């Protein structure tokens, strides 16, 4: 009689097949996902369980069952920004952020035209964020840095003109992100998406009043510095996200991510902060309404 595969073997097989993990225990107090890519999740991984019907609604429904009742859909170029803005306009549980991703900016034939399109979308009432924009010295080399920074500065100006939250992508560019924000004058509301800095960088962001949004990376064994940054973040400046379909939290690292898995990240944050999970959820939820405004309006 063949033996039953161990759980670890089953997990490895599921990762190899790219399967979504099982849903975690739902949160008692709902929170929102401050940064997700529903379109990329569907394109790259599908939906949990491979449901029939509308895949976008399937992802939204799966999130709601886990206590994730609101989402911020984030664009990375003009088409994905347009898609997100249209989705937000017809779905009360979704708000949109629009932008040219920093790694996309240097490759556009006409960055100015793309920025004009982003600015036009910024005026729409369900578009509440300008992002993800910022700087990335990991994927963009020296030859693209000037155009990347020009794009970042333009997005800062758009956020200020329209009173929208600035959602920042910062990869291995901490000092330069702060430099540009200081030089331009930051908008009233700034979110460090998928915060990746150490406690020293966190302290500088906190001092400036920025919001720190933590992804599944905070659950990784190697992320002690990131957990220390989360521990020191004031309750009114902390948020949580997936960056789905990427950065899946432990114990499912390597498998597709989606908003329904946020309870794993929230519980890791609560443990790092020595805080009650429900209290942290209430704080995160309040921060979302303050940063992005009400979802229902």
C-alpha positions as CSV (number, residue, x, y, z in Angstrom):
1,X,0.0,0.0,0.0
2,X,1.6,3.4,-1.0
3,X,2.4,5.8,1.8
4,X,0.6,9.1,2.1
5,X,2.9,12.1,1.2
6,X,4.1,14.2,4.1
7,X,2.7,17.7,4.5
8,X,6.0,19.2,3.5
9,X,6.1,17.1,0.4
10,X,2.6,18.1,-0.5
11,X,3.5,21.8,0.0
12,X,6.6,21.4,-2.2
13,X,4.4,19.8,-4.9
14,X,1.9,22.6,-4.6
15,X,4.6,25.2,-5.0
16,X,5.9,23.5,-8.1
17,X,2.4,23.5,-9.6
18,X,1.8,27.1,-8.6
19,X,-1.3,26.4,-6.6
20,X,-2.9,28.9,-4.2
21,X,-2.6,28.0,-0.5
22,X,-5.6,27.1,1.6
23,X,-7.3,30.1,3.3
24,X,-6.1,31.0,6.8
25,X,-8.4,31.6,9.7
26,X,-10.4,34.7,9.0
27,X,-9.7,38.0,10.9
28,X,-12.4,39.0,13.4
29,X,-11.9,42.7,12.7
30,X,-11.8,43.5,8.9
31,X,-8.8,45.2,7.3
32,X,-8.0,46.3,3.8
33,X,-5.2,45.3,1.4
34,X,-3.4,48.6,0.7
35,X,-1.6,47.3,-2.4
36,X,-2.7,44.5,-4.8
37,X,-2.6,43.7,-8.5
38,X,-5.8,41.8,-9.2
39,X,-5.1,41.8,-13.0
40,X,-1.6,40.4,-12.6
41,X,-2.8,37.8,-10.1
42,X,-5.3,36.5,-12.7
43,X,-2.8,36.6,-15.5
44,X,0.0,34.9,-13.7
45,X,-1.7,32.6,-11.3
46,X,-5.5,32.5,-11.8
47,X,-7.8,32.4,-8.8
48,X,-7.9,30.2,-5.7
49,X,-9.7,27.0,-6.5
50,X,-10.0,27.9,-10.2
51,X,-13.6,29.1,-9.8
52,X,-15.8,29.6,-12.8
53,X,-17.3,33.0,-13.5
54,X,-15.7,36.4,-13.0
55,X,-12.2,35.9,-11.8
56,X,-11.9,39.4,-10.4
57,X,-15.0,38.9,-8.3
58,X,-13.7,35.5,-7.2
59,X,-10.6,37.2,-5.8
60,X,-12.6,39.9,-4.1
61,X,-15.0,37.3,-2.6
62,X,-12.1,35.1,-1.3
63,X,-10.6,38.1,0.4
64,X,-13.9,39.1,2.0
65,X,-14.2,35.6,3.5
66,X,-10.8,36.1,5.2
67,X,-11.9,39.5,6.6
68,X,-10.3,41.6,3.9
69,X,-13.2,43.8,2.9
70,X,-11.5,46.5,0.9
71,X,-8.7,46.6,-1.7
72,X,-6.5,49.1,-3.4
73,X,-5.8,48.1,-7.0
74,X,-2.5,49.5,-8.1
75,X,-1.5,50.3,-11.7
76,X,2.0,49.9,-13.1
77,X,1.5,51.6,-16.5
78,X,-1.2,53.4,-18.4
79,X,-3.3,50.3,-19.4
80,X,-3.2,48.7,-16.0
81,X,-4.0,52.0,-14.4
82,X,-7.0,52.5,-16.7
83,X,-8.1,48.9,-15.9
84,X,-7.9,49.6,-12.1
85,X,-9.7,52.9,-12.3
86,X,-12.5,51.4,-14.3
87,X,-12.8,48.5,-11.8
88,X,-12.9,50.9,-8.9
89,X,-15.6,53.0,-10.6
90,X,-18.0,50.0,-10.6
91,X,-17.0,48.1,-7.4
92,X,-17.5,49.6,-4.0
93,X,-14.9,47.4,-2.3
94,X,-12.1,48.6,-4.6
95,X,-10.2,51.9,-4.9
96,X,-7.5,52.6,-7.5
97,X,-3.9,53.9,-7.6
98,X,-2.5,54.9,-10.9
99,X,1.1,55.4,-12.1
100,X,4.0,54.5,-14.3
101,X,6.1,52.0,-12.4
102,X,9.7,53.2,-11.9
103,X,11.1,50.2,-13.9
104,X,8.7,51.0,-16.8
105,X,9.4,54.7,-17.1
106,X,12.9,54.4,-18.8
107,X,11.5,52.1,-21.5
108,X,8.6,54.3,-22.7
109,X,8.9,56.0,-26.1
110,X,7.0,59.0,-24.8
111,X,7.0,59.3,-21.0
112,X,5.4,62.7,-21.1
113,X,2.4,61.3,-22.9
114,X,2.1,58.5,-20.4
115,X,2.3,61.0,-17.5
116,X,-0.5,63.1,-19.1
117,X,-2.7,60.0,-19.2
118,X,-1.9,59.3,-15.5
119,X,-2.8,62.9,-14.6
120,X,-6.1,62.6,-16.4
121,X,-7.0,59.6,-14.4
122,X,-5.8,61.2,-11.1
123,X,-8.9,63.5,-11.3
124,X,-11.3,60.6,-11.1
125,X,-13.1,60.3,-7.8
126,X,-12.4,56.6,-7.2
127,X,-8.7,57.0,-8.0
128,X,-7.3,57.8,-4.5
129,X,-3.5,57.1,-5.0
130,X,-0.7,58.0,-7.3
131,X,1.5,54.9,-7.5
132,X,3.3,52.8,-7.6
133,X,6.0,55.3,-8.4
134,X,9.4,55.8,-6.9
135,X,12.9,54.6,-7.5
136,X,14.4,51.1,-8.1
137,X,18.2,50.7,-8.4
138,X,17.9,46.9,-8.3
139,X,16.3,46.4,-11.7
140,X,17.1,49.8,-13.4
141,X,20.7,50.5,-14.2
142,X,22.6,53.7,-14.4
143,X,21.4,54.4,-18.0
144,X,17.7,54.6,-16.8
145,X,18.1,56.4,-13.5
146,X,17.6,59.9,-14.8
147,X,14.3,59.1,-16.5
148,X,13.2,57.1,-13.6
149,X,13.8,60.0,-11.2
150,X,12.1,62.5,-13.6
151,X,9.0,60.2,-13.6
152,X,9.0,60.1,-9.8
153,X,9.2,63.9,-9.5
154,X,6.3,64.2,-12.0
155,X,4.2,61.7,-10.0
156,X,4.9,63.7,-6.8
157,X,3.6,66.8,-8.5
158,X,0.4,65.0,-9.7
159,X,-0.3,63.7,-6.2
160,X,0.1,67.2,-4.8
161,X,-2.1,68.8,-7.4
162,X,-5.0,66.4,-6.9
163,X,-4.6,65.8,-3.2
164,X,-4.1,62.0,-3.6
165,X,-1.9,59.7,-1.6
166,X,1.6,59.0,-3.1
167,X,2.3,55.3,-3.2
168,X,6.0,54.7,-3.4
169,X,8.0,51.7,-4.8
170,X,11.4,51.8,-3.2
171,X,13.9,49.1,-3.9
172,X,17.4,49.6,-2.8
173,X,17.0,53.3,-3.1
174,X,16.1,54.5,0.4
175,X,18.4,57.5,0.6
176,X,17.5,58.7,-2.9
177,X,13.7,58.3,-2.3
178,X,14.0,60.6,0.8
179,X,16.2,63.0,-1.1
180,X,13.7,63.5,-3.9
181,X,10.8,63.8,-1.6
182,X,12.6,66.4,0.5
183,X,13.7,68.3,-2.6
184,X,10.2,68.3,-4.2
185,X,8.2,68.6,-1.0
186,X,6.2,65.5,-0.2
187,X,2.4,65.4,-0.6
188,X,0.4,65.4,2.6
189,X,0.0,61.6,2.4
190,X,2.9,59.3,1.5
191,X,2.8,55.5,1.7
192,X,6.0,53.4,1.5
193,X,4.6,50.3,-0.3
194,X,6.1,47.0,0.7
195,X,8.3,48.7,3.2
196,X,11.8,47.2,3.0
197,X,14.0,49.3,5.2
198,X,15.7,48.8,8.5
199,X,14.8,50.6,11.7
200,X,17.0,53.6,10.9
201,X,15.2,54.2,7.6
202,X,11.8,53.5,9.3
203,X,12.7,56.2,11.9
204,X,13.3,58.8,9.1
205,X,10.0,57.9,7.4
206,X,8.1,58.0,10.6
207,X,9.5,61.4,11.5
208,X,8.3,62.7,8.2
209,X,4.8,61.4,8.9
210,X,4.9,58.7,6.1
211,X,2.8,55.5,6.3
212,X,4.7,52.2,6.3
213,X,2.9,49.3,4.5
214,X,4.2,45.8,5.3
215,X,3.9,42.8,3.0
216,X,4.4,39.1,3.4
217,X,8.2,39.7,3.6
218,X,7.7,40.6,7.3
219,X,7.0,36.9,7.9
220,X,10.3,35.7,6.4
221,X,12.8,34.2,8.8
222,X,15.5,36.5,7.5
223,X,13.4,39.6,8.1
224,X,14.4,40.5,11.7
225,X,15.2,44.1,10.8
226,X,11.9,44.5,9.0
227,X,10.0,43.2,12.1
228,X,12.0,45.6,14.2
229,X,10.8,48.4,11.9
230,X,7.2,47.2,12.2
231,X,7.5,47.2,15.9
232,X,8.5,50.8,16.1
233,X,5.9,52.1,13.6
234,X,3.2,54.1,15.3
235,X,-0.3,52.6,15.2
236,X,-1.6,55.5,13.1
237,X,1.2,55.0,10.5
238,X,1.1,51.3,9.8
239,X,-0.7,49.4,7.0
240,X,-0.6,45.9,5.5
241,X,-0.6,44.7,1.9
242,X,0.0,41.7,-0.3
243,X,1.6,43.1,-3.5
244,X,-0.2,40.1,-4.9
245,X,0.5,37.8,-6.7
246,X,4.0,38.3,-5.2
247,X,5.6,38.1,-1.7
248,X,3.4,35.3,-0.3
249,X,3.8,35.1,3.5
250,X,5.2,32.2,5.4
251,X,4.4,29.3,5.5
252,X,3.4,29.5,1.8
253,X,6.4,31.4,0.4
254,X,6.9,30.6,-3.2
255,X,3.2,30.0,-4.0
256,X,0.8,32.6,-5.5
257,X,-0.4,35.4,-3.2
258,X,-3.8,37.0,-3.0
259,X,-5.6,39.3,-0.6
260,X,-7.2,36.4,1.3
261,X,-3.8,35.6,2.8
262,X,-3.4,38.9,4.6
263,X,-4.4,37.4,8.0
264,X,-1.0,35.6,8.0
265,X,0.8,38.9,7.7
266,X,-1.4,40.7,10.1
267,X,-0.8,38.1,12.8
268,X,2.9,38.2,12.2
269,X,2.9,42.0,12.6
270,X,0.8,41.7,15.8
271,X,3.3,39.2,17.2
272,X,6.3,41.4,16.3
273,X,4.6,44.4,17.9
274,X,3.4,42.5,21.0
275,X,-0.1,43.7,20.1
276,X,-3.6,42.3,20.1
277,X,-4.6,41.2,16.6
278,X,-8.0,42.8,16.8
279,X,-6.6,46.1,18.0
280,X,-4.0,46.1,15.2
281,X,-6.7,45.4,12.7
282,X,-8.8,48.3,13.9
283,X,-5.8,50.6,13.7
284,X,-5.0,49.5,10.1
285,X,-8.6,49.9,9.0
286,X,-8.8,53.4,10.4
287,X,-5.5,54.3,8.6
288,X,-6.9,53.1,5.3
289,X,-9.9,55.4,5.6
290,X,-7.7,58.3,6.5
291,X,-5.1,57.7,3.8
292,X,-7.4,56.7,0.9
293,X,-10.8,58.0,2.1
294,X,-14.0,56.0,2.4
295,X,-14.5,53.1,0.0
296,X,-18.3,53.5,-0.1
297,X,-18.4,57.1,-1.4
